[in-house]
């Protein structure tokens, strides 16, 4: 062949026999480019790649194949992928807009699943009201089996590579340890604190996120972002505390248990920061690639279950279950979960409600981790925080197995307004002042 032509187009057809073509299909129809080279090459793999940094395209390489009769026919050889630069300024703006939309959609899904997670947890405790410790352990160890099953299937399908599985295990070990310690400390404090005070103390989680991300990730936040986070926390506190009498309950239970609950949220914040570090480190080790979510979920859950096993005697004591009676307790909890009539009474709603909670809780954890991956720990924390007042509102409605809803707190509307105002402040981007204006 005397010439090789390479055409970039949206959906090229079958090439004519006098040319060897590389047809490229953009994910988004941006533009059409034409490149050509006058000298042939003896190696099909030797071709000049366009200068590419944006927008992944699929390259379908066509080669000439001669049959025994001398007839020419063409077939697709293989597919390659790279990212193509088309209008740097325009593409940057488009990518930023696409990223914003993805983050908003992921945040909305996280909020919805967060509300469903809180509501279904309350419903799951209706049949398992005497076995909450069994529900917690069922979720912890059940996730290990489910996550690793999904990880195996994704590895077989090619979504999870050997490089992802060979990432250092020390960070995952840290994730498991932080999650186990957070569960232990939070469980110990929750047994002494009132239900209304826990959502209020949980707002320290956002403060820890800001501090830890600034220290370990070097992030700097604008004044509007700091004010927005403060208003979001105030809105949640107003919503939950209004009419609940949470203030006196904090004094009655003592400062130690309040500080212990705050410490548990510090551990949870450190856990999310460590996961963000894992994603950033994986991007470097994988040369710009991204580690699969189920790699982080699977190994983190496995190490968490390991540390939970080591702390099981202490955990059973926190729940008021003697360690020597733990096997019989778990047996009775399993009978109630399965709703076996001969072994359980008062377990109406099982196993449907507990299973719904476990499924939604798993989806919530995956959604939260996905949001953390594409945004930051602070954004994922804000999405989780917004679900608190929405859950308060849902509980005012009549729900199955819970009967008539509770009255709406007097400060709910005021708290919701402050929270929405905080989200607006956080997402607000002040207009950039031109450099000429600052020098005048």
C-alpha positions as CSV (number, residue, x, y, z in Angstrom):
1,X,0.0,0.0,0.0
2,X,1.4,3.4,-0.9
3,X,-0.5,5.4,1.7
4,X,-1.9,5.0,5.1
5,X,-4.8,7.2,6.2
6,X,-6.1,7.5,9.7
7,X,-9.5,9.0,10.2
8,X,-11.1,10.0,13.5
9,X,-14.9,10.0,13.1
10,X,-18.0,9.0,14.9
11,X,-18.7,5.6,13.5
12,X,-16.6,5.0,10.4
13,X,-17.9,2.3,8.0
14,X,-16.0,-0.5,6.3
15,X,-12.8,0.9,4.8
16,X,-12.0,0.7,1.1
17,X,-9.3,-1.8,0.1
18,X,-6.7,0.9,-0.8
19,X,-6.5,2.3,2.7
20,X,-5.7,1.0,6.1
21,X,-7.9,2.9,8.6
22,X,-8.1,3.5,12.3
23,X,-11.7,4.4,13.0
24,X,-12.3,6.1,16.4
25,X,-15.6,6.5,18.1
26,X,-15.9,9.3,20.7
27,X,-17.9,8.8,23.8
28,X,-19.2,12.3,23.1
29,X,-19.4,13.7,19.5
30,X,-16.9,16.6,19.9
31,X,-15.3,17.1,16.5
32,X,-13.8,15.3,13.4
33,X,-10.0,15.2,12.8
34,X,-8.1,14.0,9.8
35,X,-4.5,12.8,10.0
36,X,-2.5,11.2,7.2
37,X,1.0,9.8,6.6
38,X,2.5,9.3,3.1
39,X,4.9,6.4,3.9
40,X,3.7,2.9,4.8
41,X,4.9,1.0,7.8
42,X,5.8,-2.7,8.1
43,X,4.6,-2.9,11.6
44,X,0.9,-2.5,12.3
45,X,1.6,-1.3,15.8
46,X,3.7,1.6,14.6
47,X,1.5,4.6,14.2
48,X,1.7,8.1,15.5
49,X,-0.8,8.7,18.3
50,X,-2.6,12.1,18.3
51,X,-1.7,14.5,21.1
52,X,-4.3,13.3,23.7
53,X,-5.2,14.2,27.2
54,X,-9.0,14.4,27.3
55,X,-12.0,12.2,26.4
56,X,-11.4,8.5,26.1
57,X,-12.0,7.1,22.6
58,X,-12.0,3.5,21.3
59,X,-9.6,2.8,18.4
60,X,-10.7,0.1,16.1
61,X,-7.7,-1.0,14.0
62,X,-8.4,-2.4,10.5
63,X,-5.8,-4.5,8.7
64,X,-5.7,-6.0,5.2
65,X,-6.1,-9.8,4.9
66,X,-5.6,-11.6,1.5
67,X,-7.4,-14.8,0.9
68,X,-6.0,-17.7,-1.1
69,X,-7.8,-16.4,-4.2
70,X,-6.2,-13.0,-4.0
71,X,-9.3,-11.2,-2.9
72,X,-8.9,-8.5,-0.4
73,X,-11.0,-8.3,2.7
74,X,-10.9,-6.3,5.9
75,X,-11.4,-7.2,9.5
76,X,-11.1,-5.6,12.9
77,X,-7.9,-6.5,14.6
78,X,-8.0,-5.1,18.1
79,X,-9.1,-2.2,20.2
80,X,-7.0,0.4,22.1
81,X,-8.0,3.2,24.3
82,X,-6.5,6.6,25.0
83,X,-7.6,10.1,25.8
84,X,-7.8,12.7,23.1
85,X,-7.2,16.5,23.5
86,X,-9.8,18.6,21.7
87,X,-10.1,22.3,22.6
88,X,-8.3,22.4,26.0
89,X,-10.3,25.2,27.5
90,X,-13.7,24.0,26.3
91,X,-13.0,20.4,27.3
92,X,-11.8,21.4,30.7
93,X,-15.1,23.3,31.3
94,X,-17.1,20.4,30.0
95,X,-15.3,17.9,32.2
96,X,-15.7,20.1,35.2
97,X,-19.5,20.3,34.5
98,X,-19.7,16.6,34.0
99,X,-17.8,15.9,37.2
100,X,-20.2,18.3,39.1
101,X,-23.2,16.5,37.7
102,X,-21.7,13.1,38.7
103,X,-21.0,14.3,42.2
104,X,-24.5,15.8,42.6
105,X,-26.1,12.5,41.4
106,X,-23.9,10.5,43.7
107,X,-24.6,12.8,46.6
108,X,-28.4,12.6,46.0
109,X,-28.2,8.8,45.9
110,X,-26.2,8.8,49.1
111,X,-28.8,11.0,50.9
112,X,-31.7,8.8,49.8
113,X,-29.9,5.6,50.8
114,X,-28.9,7.2,54.1
115,X,-32.5,8.1,55.0
116,X,-33.6,4.6,54.0
117,X,-30.8,3.1,56.0
118,X,-31.8,4.9,59.2
119,X,-35.5,4.1,58.8
120,X,-35.0,0.5,58.0
121,X,-32.6,0.0,60.9
122,X,-35.4,1.2,63.2
123,X,-37.8,-1.2,61.4
124,X,-35.3,-4.1,61.6
125,X,-35.2,-3.8,65.3
126,X,-38.9,-4.4,65.6
127,X,-38.6,-8.2,65.2
128,X,-35.0,-8.2,66.6
129,X,-35.6,-5.8,69.5
130,X,-34.0,-8.4,71.9
131,X,-31.2,-9.2,69.5
132,X,-29.6,-6.0,68.3
133,X,-26.1,-7.4,68.9
134,X,-27.0,-10.4,66.6
135,X,-28.1,-8.0,63.9
136,X,-24.8,-6.0,64.1
137,X,-22.7,-9.1,63.9
138,X,-24.8,-10.5,61.1
139,X,-24.2,-7.4,59.1
140,X,-20.5,-7.3,59.8
141,X,-19.7,-10.9,58.9
142,X,-22.3,-11.0,56.1
143,X,-20.7,-8.1,54.3
144,X,-17.4,-10.0,54.2
145,X,-19.0,-12.9,52.3
146,X,-21.0,-10.6,50.0
147,X,-18.2,-8.2,49.2
148,X,-15.7,-10.9,48.4
149,X,-18.3,-12.7,46.3
150,X,-18.8,-9.6,44.2
151,X,-15.0,-9.0,44.1
152,X,-14.5,-12.5,42.7
153,X,-17.1,-11.9,40.0
154,X,-15.6,-8.5,39.1
155,X,-12.2,-10.0,39.0
156,X,-13.4,-12.8,36.6
157,X,-15.1,-10.2,34.5
158,X,-11.9,-8.1,34.2
159,X,-13.0,-5.1,36.2
160,X,-10.6,-5.9,39.0
161,X,-7.0,-6.4,38.0
162,X,-4.1,-8.2,39.6
163,X,-2.4,-4.8,40.2
164,X,-5.5,-3.7,42.3
165,X,-5.4,-6.9,44.4
166,X,-1.6,-6.5,45.0
167,X,-1.9,-3.0,46.6
168,X,-0.3,-2.8,50.1
169,X,-2.5,-4.3,52.8
170,X,-1.3,-2.1,55.6
171,X,-3.8,0.8,54.8
172,X,-6.7,-1.8,54.6
173,X,-5.6,-3.1,57.9
174,X,-5.7,0.4,59.3
175,X,-9.3,0.8,57.9
176,X,-10.4,-2.4,59.6
177,X,-8.8,-1.3,62.9
178,X,-10.4,2.2,62.9
179,X,-13.8,0.8,62.0
180,X,-13.7,-1.8,64.7
181,X,-12.5,0.7,67.4
182,X,-15.1,3.2,66.3
183,X,-17.8,0.5,66.6
184,X,-16.6,-0.4,70.1
185,X,-16.3,3.1,71.4
186,X,-19.6,4.2,69.8
187,X,-21.4,1.2,71.1
188,X,-20.1,1.8,74.7
189,X,-21.2,5.4,74.6
190,X,-24.5,4.8,73.0
191,X,-25.6,2.5,75.9
192,X,-25.2,5.5,78.3
193,X,-26.4,8.4,76.1
194,X,-29.9,9.3,75.1
195,X,-31.0,8.7,71.5
196,X,-31.5,12.4,70.8
197,X,-28.0,13.4,71.9
198,X,-26.2,11.0,69.6
199,X,-27.2,12.8,66.3
200,X,-26.1,16.1,68.0
201,X,-22.7,14.8,69.0
202,X,-22.3,13.2,65.5
203,X,-21.9,16.7,64.1
204,X,-18.4,16.7,65.4
205,X,-17.7,14.2,62.6
206,X,-17.7,17.0,60.1
207,X,-15.3,19.1,62.2
208,X,-12.9,16.1,62.3
209,X,-13.2,15.7,58.6
210,X,-12.2,19.3,58.0
211,X,-9.2,19.1,60.4
212,X,-7.9,15.8,59.2
213,X,-8.2,16.5,55.5
214,X,-6.4,19.8,56.1
215,X,-3.6,18.1,58.1
216,X,-3.1,14.9,56.1
217,X,-4.3,15.8,52.6
218,X,-3.2,19.4,52.6
219,X,-6.6,20.8,51.7
220,X,-7.5,24.4,52.2
221,X,-11.1,25.5,52.4
222,X,-12.6,28.9,51.5
223,X,-14.4,30.9,54.1
224,X,-17.8,30.1,52.5
225,X,-17.1,26.4,52.7
226,X,-16.2,26.7,56.4
227,X,-19.3,28.8,57.1
228,X,-21.4,26.3,55.1
229,X,-20.2,23.3,57.1
230,X,-20.9,25.2,60.3
231,X,-24.4,26.1,59.2
232,X,-25.1,22.5,58.2
233,X,-24.1,21.2,61.7
234,X,-26.2,23.9,63.3
235,X,-29.2,23.0,61.2
236,X,-29.0,19.4,62.2
237,X,-28.6,20.3,65.9
238,X,-31.6,22.6,65.8
239,X,-33.7,20.0,64.0
240,X,-32.8,17.1,66.4
241,X,-32.6,19.0,69.7
242,X,-35.8,21.1,69.4
243,X,-38.3,19.7,71.8
244,X,-36.2,16.6,72.7
245,X,-34.6,17.7,75.9
246,X,-31.2,16.6,74.7
247,X,-29.3,19.3,76.6
248,X,-30.1,18.0,80.1
249,X,-29.5,14.4,79.1
250,X,-25.9,15.3,78.2
251,X,-25.3,16.7,81.7
252,X,-27.0,13.8,83.4
253,X,-24.9,11.1,81.7
254,X,-21.6,12.8,82.4
255,X,-19.0,14.2,80.1
256,X,-17.0,11.0,79.8
257,X,-19.6,9.2,77.7
258,X,-20.1,12.3,75.5
259,X,-16.3,12.6,74.9
260,X,-16.2,8.9,74.2
261,X,-18.9,9.3,71.5
262,X,-17.0,12.2,70.1
263,X,-13.9,10.1,70.0
264,X,-15.8,7.4,68.1
265,X,-16.7,10.0,65.4
266,X,-13.0,11.0,65.3
267,X,-12.1,7.4,64.5
268,X,-14.8,7.3,61.8
269,X,-13.5,10.5,60.3
270,X,-9.9,9.1,60.3
271,X,-11.3,6.0,58.5
272,X,-12.8,8.0,55.7
273,X,-9.6,10.1,55.3
274,X,-7.5,6.9,55.2
275,X,-9.8,5.5,52.4
276,X,-9.4,8.8,50.5
277,X,-5.6,8.3,50.9
278,X,-5.9,4.8,49.5
279,X,-7.7,6.1,46.4
280,X,-5.1,8.7,45.8
281,X,-2.2,6.3,46.4
282,X,-3.8,3.7,44.1
283,X,-4.0,6.3,41.3
284,X,-0.3,6.7,41.5
285,X,0.5,3.0,41.8
286,X,-1.9,2.1,38.9
287,X,-0.4,4.9,36.8
288,X,-3.6,7.0,36.6
289,X,-6.0,4.1,37.0
290,X,-8.6,3.8,39.7
291,X,-8.9,1.0,42.3
292,X,-12.2,-0.7,42.3
293,X,-14.6,0.1,45.1
294,X,-15.0,-3.6,46.1
295,X,-11.3,-4.0,46.6
296,X,-11.5,-1.3,49.4
297,X,-14.8,-2.6,50.7
298,X,-13.8,-6.3,50.8
299,X,-10.4,-6.0,52.4
300,X,-11.6,-3.3,54.8
301,X,-14.6,-5.4,55.9
302,X,-12.4,-8.5,56.3
303,X,-10.0,-6.8,58.6
304,X,-12.8,-5.1,60.5
305,X,-14.4,-8.6,61.1
306,X,-11.0,-9.9,62.3
307,X,-10.7,-7.1,64.9
308,X,-14.3,-7.6,65.9
309,X,-13.6,-11.2,66.6
310,X,-10.7,-10.2,68.8
311,X,-12.9,-7.7,70.7
312,X,-15.9,-10.0,70.9
313,X,-15.6,-10.7,74.7
314,X,-15.5,-6.9,75.3
315,X,-18.4,-6.2,72.9
316,X,-20.7,-8.9,74.4
317,X,-20.1,-7.4,77.8
318,X,-21.1,-4.0,76.5
319,X,-24.4,-5.4,75.4
320,X,-24.9,-7.1,78.7
321,X,-24.4,-10.6,77.4
322,X,-22.0,-12.8,79.4
323,X,-19.4,-14.3,77.1
324,X,-20.2,-17.9,78.1
325,X,-23.9,-17.3,77.1
326,X,-23.0,-15.7,73.7
327,X,-23.4,-19.0,71.7
328,X,-27.0,-19.5,73.0
329,X,-27.8,-15.8,72.4
330,X,-26.6,-16.0,68.8
331,X,-28.6,-19.2,68.3
332,X,-31.8,-17.5,69.6
333,X,-31.1,-14.5,67.5
334,X,-30.7,-16.6,64.4
335,X,-34.0,-18.4,65.2
336,X,-35.7,-15.0,65.6
337,X,-34.1,-13.7,62.4
338,X,-35.4,-16.8,60.4
339,X,-38.7,-16.5,62.3
340,X,-38.9,-20.1,63.1
341,X,-42.2,-20.5,64.9
342,X,-41.2,-23.3,67.2
343,X,-38.1,-21.4,68.5
344,X,-39.1,-17.7,68.4
345,X,-42.0,-15.5,69.5
346,X,-42.7,-11.9,68.8
347,X,-40.5,-11.8,65.7
348,X,-43.1,-10.6,63.2
349,X,-41.5,-8.9,60.3
350,X,-38.4,-11.1,60.2
351,X,-36.6,-12.0,58.0
352,X,-37.9,-9.4,55.5
353,X,-37.2,-6.3,57.5
354,X,-33.7,-7.3,58.7
355,X,-32.8,-8.4,55.2
356,X,-34.0,-5.1,53.7
357,X,-31.9,-3.2,56.2
358,X,-28.8,-5.2,55.4
359,X,-29.3,-4.7,51.6
360,X,-29.9,-1.0,51.9
361,X,-27.1,-0.6,54.4
362,X,-24.7,-2.3,52.0
363,X,-25.9,0.0,49.1
364,X,-25.5,3.0,51.4
365,X,-21.9,2.0,52.2
366,X,-21.1,1.5,48.5
367,X,-22.7,4.8,47.6
368,X,-20.9,6.6,50.3
369,X,-17.5,5.1,49.2
370,X,-18.3,6.0,45.6
371,X,-19.0,9.6,46.5
372,X,-15.8,9.7,48.5
373,X,-13.9,8.4,45.5
374,X,-15.1,11.0,43.1
375,X,-15.3,13.9,45.4
376,X,-13.8,14.2,48.9
377,X,-14.4,13.0,52.5
378,X,-16.0,16.3,53.4
379,X,-18.6,16.1,50.6
380,X,-19.5,12.5,51.6
381,X,-19.8,13.7,55.2
382,X,-22.2,16.5,54.2
383,X,-24.4,14.0,52.2
384,X,-24.5,11.7,55.2
385,X,-25.4,14.6,57.5
386,X,-28.3,15.8,55.4
387,X,-30.0,12.4,55.8
388,X,-30.4,13.1,59.6
389,X,-33.2,15.7,59.5
390,X,-34.8,13.9,56.6
391,X,-35.0,10.8,58.7
392,X,-36.5,12.8,61.5
393,X,-39.2,13.9,59.1
394,X,-39.8,10.4,57.8
395,X,-40.4,9.2,61.4
396,X,-43.3,11.7,61.7
397,X,-45.2,9.7,59.1
398,X,-47.1,6.5,59.9
399,X,-44.8,3.5,59.1
400,X,-45.5,-0.2,59.0
401,X,-44.7,-2.0,62.3
402,X,-44.1,1.4,64.0
403,X,-47.7,2.7,64.1
404,X,-48.5,6.4,64.2
405,X,-45.7,8.8,63.6
406,X,-44.3,11.2,66.1
407,X,-45.0,14.9,66.2
408,X,-42.7,17.1,64.1
409,X,-40.2,19.0,66.3
410,X,-41.0,22.7,66.7
411,X,-37.7,23.7,65.3
412,X,-37.7,21.3,62.3
413,X,-38.4,24.0,59.7
414,X,-35.9,26.4,61.2
415,X,-33.2,23.7,61.3
416,X,-34.0,22.6,57.8
417,X,-33.7,26.2,56.5
418,X,-30.3,26.7,58.3
419,X,-29.1,23.3,56.8
420,X,-30.1,24.2,53.2
421,X,-28.5,27.6,53.7
422,X,-25.3,25.9,54.8
423,X,-25.3,23.6,51.7
424,X,-25.7,26.7,49.6
425,X,-22.8,28.5,51.2
426,X,-20.6,25.4,50.9
427,X,-21.3,24.9,47.1
428,X,-21.2,28.6,46.3
429,X,-18.2,29.6,44.2
430,X,-17.5,33.4,44.4
431,X,-16.7,35.1,41.1
432,X,-13.0,35.4,40.4
433,X,-11.7,38.9,40.4
434,X,-9.6,39.8,37.3
435,X,-6.0,40.4,37.9
436,X,-6.2,43.9,36.4
437,X,-8.9,44.9,38.9
438,X,-6.7,44.0,41.8
439,X,-3.8,46.1,40.5
440,X,-5.8,49.2,39.8
